Amino acid sequence: MCASSIYPASASRRLIIAPSLLASDFGRAAEEVAAVEAAGADWLHLDVMDGHFVPNLSFGPQLIKALRPRSKLTFDVHLMIAPVDPYLAAFAEAGADHINLHIEAGPNTHRSLQVVKSLGLKAGIALNPATPADAVAPVLDIADLILVMTVNPGFGGQSFLHSQLAKIVRLRELVVATGRDIRIVVDGGIDVTTAAQCIAAGADTLVAGTSVFGQTNYAAAIAALRGN
């Protein structure tokens, strides 16, 4: 598959790189954020896990609030929690720019996305690997982002699930049909090889964990993901 045959717009649409804080040195979180910002990152991806929706715990709005004055990056918050509604305002107040919530987290996804938008943020819908692309159809009128999990959520450093490439292709078709400006974000197992595959399939935003924070030269790592 190639970008020209599947996703003609890929050549003109700016690629966003969003390093994932989960892969950073938490003891130096503020320094790590400053370093990836200086290295050319566009967004900072922040994974919030509750130990219930996914089998791990990470951090809450307090860390986001502490980091917000230290960075001008777009804070892309990924809520791997259930329920989400009681916590949306807290993450908005902490400094999130985007909130992504899982379609699998509850039956009232559209309403939750409306709440995110009412808080002045961009709203994203996230899909686990087992969830089909067409599950997003009921929220395409409101979503600003579609977050495709290319690993099973809850832990960093997992291998990329190549079965998800076909899902990205289908999502791009659905997005184009809406005529709306919806970004397709890919999260999990992103390296130089899988980045190119995802872009060819129709993704325009890449969440990168160890492929950035696990490298000694963050600027070179980000440039490599861009294909430079």
Secondary structure, 3 states (H helix, E strand, C coil): CCHHHHCHHHHCCCCEEEEEHHHCCHHHHHHHHHHHHHCCCCEEEEEEEECCCCCCECCCHHHHHHHHHHCCCEEEEEEECCCCHHHHHHHHHHCCCEEEEEHHHCCCHHHHHHHHHHCCCEEEEEECCCCCHHHHHHHCCCCCEEEEECCCCCCCCCCCCHHHHHHHHHHHHHHHHHCCCCEEEEECCCCHHHHHHHHHHCCCEEEECHHHHCCCCHHHHHHHHCCC
